[in-house]
């Protein structure tokens, strides 16, 4: 794919006198100039509150906002823009689902919610809280010896009391692509009423996503991991299910009519969008997704896969370095554990050499406990990274390890 680095102003930064090698994309991506321009354009040419405004600027902002919703719907393969709910992020999206399932009484005493060992805290804690409110039980899919999704164990966990299955598409700590389509289909065969949610925080922007083909009921992701601003996210949900479920927050926009005796709620998706949203951020998200599409998602996926293979092989060849998970069927990140070296120490030295990585438990403490490690050093890629970035990171890692031993 064409080199797009020039489109991202921050990538010209120097760190400790060295060119920045940014490999912390699983935490947040950098923003292309078109996204920064979209934010500025909104605040300098369109700034007004949306919906119900009779004046020119409000109409302009509303049109841009709803066009953004339609753009997100098209990107995900949604059946309708009504299935797109704007939230504060992937975490906000998952919490929304957990809360409305509780409010609807769809999860109760003795019911079961299935999560995975490699899940991010945001796809564990909301379900634990739901279990605490309802008396449901949390069931956990273990990993295989190769640190992949254990399908046989998962199938054994499915049962007559399974009410929710919540799965990460790609583990943010291991980088392994989980078989979510097969897992969702199995849950559907077990019980057509089981609610399935896919955490798409690490898959969106790294591989083509078609929510209809996945077959899930909900799909969540954060904008800041797909070249858009922080504080913005998306929940896609099947229209018939969203229509059936109750709202979870009250206020402006989510209502149709309010009296002191009774409130009637707005239509989809507005009944889930109480209050003034991040208008500029959501518009910028659609611009980021359009930019991504212009690069070509298939090309982006192939480019990142080539880099991750280069990175994986280079790290695996180093003495005392254990790369977690298999080399194939991997997203755009690699996590390592180094014998006798704390992840923070390695990350600190890499930073001094201009290489930005993430260290620690990556909001996956149960996974780290299962692996018996304090954390990992995670190298994560994006479409603007290059083979030269990978070589620089590998060279810096070798130097750092020589200093630490």
DOROGU-699544 format. One line per field, with one value per residue (C-alpha): x, y, z; residue number from 1. Coordinates in steps of 0.2 Angstrom, whole numbers, plus 5000, padded with zeros to 4 digits. Layout:
N
px	(X,...)
py	(Y,...)
pz	(Z,...)
i	(NUM,...)
//
This chain:
405
px	(5000,5006,5016,5004,5016,5016,4997,5000,5009,5014,5024,5037,5041,5058,5061,5078,5085,5079,5065,5049,5045,5027,5022,5008,4994,4984,4982,4978,4982,4989,4977,4978,4977,4960,4953,4962,4955,4937,4938,4943,4930,4916,4921,4925,4911,4897,4897,4880,4869,4861,4843,4828,4837,4828,4843,4856,4870,4860,4854,4871,4878,4864,4866,4885,4881,4868,4879,4893,4881,4877,4895,4899,4884,4891,4908,4902,4889,4874,4857,4852,4860,4846,4858,4872,4873,4886,4894,4910,4920,4920,4919,4904,4896,4898,4892,4877,4873,4876,4864,4850,4850,4848,4834,4825,4826,4834,4847,4843,4847,4856,4859,4876,4887,4902,4918,4936,4952,4960,4947,4950,4943,4930,4923,4924,4920,4903,4897,4903,4893,4878,4881,4881,4865,4856,4863,4870,4886,4901,4909,4926,4933,4951,4965,4973,4992,4996,4986,4972,4953,4948,4933,4930,4930,4918,4906,4906,4901,4886,4870,4852,4856,4868,4861,4876,4892,4904,4920,4935,4938,4957,4965,4973,4986,4990,4986,4977,4962,4948,4935,4921,4910,4910,4908,4893,4885,4887,4879,4865,4863,4863,4849,4843,4839,4857,4864,4881,4893,4909,4922,4930,4942,4957,4949,4941,4953,4964,4953,4937,4922,4904,4893,4879,4892,4898,4880,4882,4869,4881,4898,4908,4923,4932,4936,4953,4960,4954,4963,4949,4947,4946,4930,4920,4914,4901,4889,4881,4866,4852,4838,4824,4834,4838,4820,4815,4827,4824,4834,4847,4850,4837,4838,4837,4836,4831,4813,4798,4786,4788,4775,4777,4765,4774,4788,4788,4805,4812,4815,4831,4845,4841,4833,4851,4859,4854,4861,4873,4885,4903,4897,4914,4922,4908,4910,4928,4926,4917,4931,4944,4934,4932,4951,4954,4943,4952,4968,4960,4956,4962,4978,4980,4977,4990,5003,5001,5001,5018,5025,5019,5027,5043,5041,5036,5051,5063,5058,5056,5074,5081,5088,5077,5062,5046,5033,5015,5003,5006,5013,4999,4981,4987,4981,4993,5002,5015,5018,5033,5040,5059,5068,5074,5068,5053,5042,5043,5062,5062,5049,5059,5075,5065,5058,5075,5079,5064,5053,5036,5028,5016,5021,5011,4995,4986,4970,4970,4975,4965,4975,4992,4987,4983,5000,5009,5017,5017,5014,5021,5030,5018,5023,5007,5006,4996,4995,5008,5021,5035,5047,5060,5050,5051,5069,5072,5062,5071,5088,5083,5076,5093,5102,5091,5092,5111,5110,5098,5108)
py	(5000,5018,5026,5037,5043,5061,5061,5060,5076,5068,5055,5068,5069,5066,5057,5059,5066,5051,5049,5042,5024,5023,5005,5009,5008,4995,5009,5023,5027,5044,5055,5059,5078,5075,5070,5085,5096,5089,5094,5111,5113,5108,5121,5135,5132,5121,5123,5121,5109,5096,5090,5101,5117,5128,5139,5136,5131,5118,5111,5110,5101,5089,5084,5081,5071,5060,5058,5052,5039,5033,5032,5021,5010,5007,5004,4990,4983,4987,4985,5003,5019,5016,5002,5013,5021,5033,5031,5037,5022,5003,5002,5013,5002,4986,4994,5000,4983,4975,4988,4987,4968,4970,4983,4972,4957,4946,4940,4933,4921,4906,4912,4911,4924,4918,4928,4924,4922,4935,4948,4966,4972,4982,4965,4957,4970,4975,4957,4954,4969,4962,4945,4955,4963,4948,4933,4926,4917,4921,4907,4909,4901,4895,4896,4881,4877,4888,4903,4902,4901,4884,4880,4863,4870,4884,4872,4863,4879,4883,4877,4880,4894,4903,4921,4931,4927,4942,4939,4949,4948,4950,4949,4966,4957,4942,4948,4932,4932,4923,4912,4924,4919,4901,4905,4916,4903,4889,4901,4903,4885,4882,4895,4907,4920,4920,4938,4939,4953,4956,4968,4975,4987,4978,4972,4988,4996,4981,4969,4971,4969,4964,4963,4954,4940,4939,4935,4943,4954,4968,4974,4988,4998,5014,5028,5033,5016,5019,5036,5046,5056,5050,5050,5043,5025,5015,5001,4992,4982,4972,4984,4972,4969,4988,4992,4979,4984,4999,5015,5016,5035,5049,5066,5076,5068,5051,5056,5059,5067,5071,5075,5073,5058,5049,5049,5041,5037,5042,5030,5022,5026,5041,5033,5027,5044,5055,5073,5082,5070,5073,5080,5085,5068,5058,5068,5065,5047,5045,5055,5043,5028,5035,5039,5021,5014,5025,5016,5000,4989,4973,4982,4988,4971,4963,4977,4975,4956,4957,4969,4958,4943,4952,4958,4941,4932,4945,4945,4926,4924,4933,4923,4923,4931,4922,4928,4925,4916,4908,4917,4914,4920,4936,4954,4969,4966,4956,4953,4946,4941,4941,4930,4940,4957,4967,4973,4991,4991,4986,4998,5012,5009,5007,5024,5032,5025,5033,5017,5019,5002,4998,4988,4980,4970,4979,4979,4960,4956,4939,4934,4938,4929,4913,4915,4918,4934,4952,4959,4960,4971,4975,4981,4986,4991,5002,5006,5020,5009,5002,4988,5001,5005,4986,4985,5000,4992,4975,4984,4994,4979,4970,4985,4986,4968,4968,4983,4974,4957)
pz	(5000,4997,5011,5021,5035,5028,5032,5051,5058,5075,5067,5063,5082,5088,5105,5114,5098,5088,5076,5084,5081,5087,5091,5104,5092,5101,5115,5103,5085,5078,5069,5050,5045,5037,5054,5063,5049,5051,5070,5066,5052,5064,5077,5065,5052,5059,5078,5085,5094,5084,5081,5084,5080,5067,5063,5049,5059,5069,5052,5045,5061,5061,5043,5046,5062,5054,5038,5050,5057,5040,5036,5051,5047,5029,5036,5047,5035,5046,5039,5044,5052,5066,5072,5076,5093,5097,5114,5124,5118,5118,5137,5136,5123,5133,5149,5140,5134,5151,5159,5147,5148,5167,5166,5153,5165,5152,5165,5182,5196,5190,5172,5165,5156,5146,5144,5139,5149,5136,5138,5142,5159,5150,5144,5161,5174,5167,5166,5184,5190,5180,5189,5206,5202,5196,5204,5187,5186,5176,5166,5158,5142,5145,5133,5125,5128,5113,5120,5108,5111,5117,5106,5114,5132,5126,5118,5134,5144,5133,5141,5144,5156,5145,5142,5136,5127,5126,5116,5110,5091,5094,5111,5115,5126,5115,5097,5093,5082,5090,5080,5085,5070,5074,5093,5089,5078,5092,5104,5092,5090,5108,5112,5098,5113,5119,5117,5109,5110,5100,5107,5091,5099,5091,5075,5068,5057,5055,5046,5036,5048,5042,5057,5047,5043,5061,5066,5083,5092,5097,5091,5100,5096,5101,5088,5095,5090,5072,5069,5076,5093,5110,5120,5105,5102,5093,5098,5083,5088,5079,5076,5082,5099,5102,5099,5112,5125,5137,5137,5151,5153,5154,5148,5132,5115,5121,5124,5113,5126,5144,5157,5176,5175,5161,5148,5131,5123,5106,5091,5087,5089,5099,5114,5118,5116,5130,5131,5119,5111,5106,5089,5082,5087,5079,5063,5064,5066,5050,5041,5049,5043,5025,5025,5030,5016,5004,5009,5006,5021,5012,5008,5026,5033,5021,5025,5044,5043,5033,5047,5061,5054,5052,5070,5077,5069,5074,5092,5093,5087,5102,5117,5132,5123,5123,5111,5117,5105,5088,5074,5062,5064,5072,5073,5072,5089,5097,5116,5124,5140,5143,5155,5170,5163,5170,5156,5162,5162,5144,5139,5148,5138,5122,5125,5127,5110,5102,5102,5110,5116,5130,5146,5160,5161,5147,5157,5157,5174,5174,5159,5167,5183,5172,5163,5180,5174,5180,5162,5145,5133,5118,5101,5091,5073,5062,5043,5044,5051,5040,5039,5044,5060,5064,5061,5072,5086,5084,5085,5100,5108,5106,5113,5128,5132,5131,5144,5155,5156)
i	(1,2,3,4,5,6,7,8,9,10,11,12,13,14,15,16,17,18,19,20,21,22,23,24,25,26,27,28,29,30,31,32,33,34,35,36,37,38,39,40,41,42,43,44,45,46,47,48,49,50,51,52,53,54,55,56,57,58,59,60,61,62,63,64,65,66,67,68,69,70,71,72,73,74,75,76,77,78,79,80,81,82,83,84,85,86,87,88,89,90,91,92,93,94,95,96,97,98,99,100,101,102,103,104,105,106,107,108,109,110,111,112,113,114,115,116,117,118,119,120,121,122,123,124,125,126,127,128,129,130,131,132,133,134,135,136,137,138,139,140,141,142,143,144,145,146,147,148,149,150,151,152,153,154,155,156,157,158,159,160,161,162,163,164,165,166,167,168,169,170,171,172,173,174,175,176,177,178,179,180,181,182,183,184,185,186,187,188,189,190,191,192,193,194,195,196,197,198,199,200,201,202,203,204,205,206,207,208,209,210,211,212,213,214,215,216,217,218,219,220,221,222,223,224,225,226,227,228,229,230,231,232,233,234,235,236,237,238,239,240,241,242,243,244,245,246,247,248,249,250,251,252,253,254,255,256,257,258,259,260,261,262,263,264,265,266,267,268,269,270,271,272,273,274,275,276,277,278,279,280,281,282,283,284,285,286,287,288,289,290,291,292,293,294,295,296,297,298,299,300,301,302,303,304,305,306,307,308,309,310,311,312,313,314,315,316,317,318,319,320,321,322,323,324,325,326,327,328,329,330,331,332,333,334,335,336,337,338,339,340,341,342,343,344,345,346,347,348,349,350,351,352,353,354,355,356,357,358,359,360,361,362,363,364,365,366,367,368,369,370,371,372,373,374,375,376,377,378,379,380,381,382,383,384,385,386,387,388,389,390,391,392,393,394,395,396,397,398,399,400,401,402,403,404,405)
//
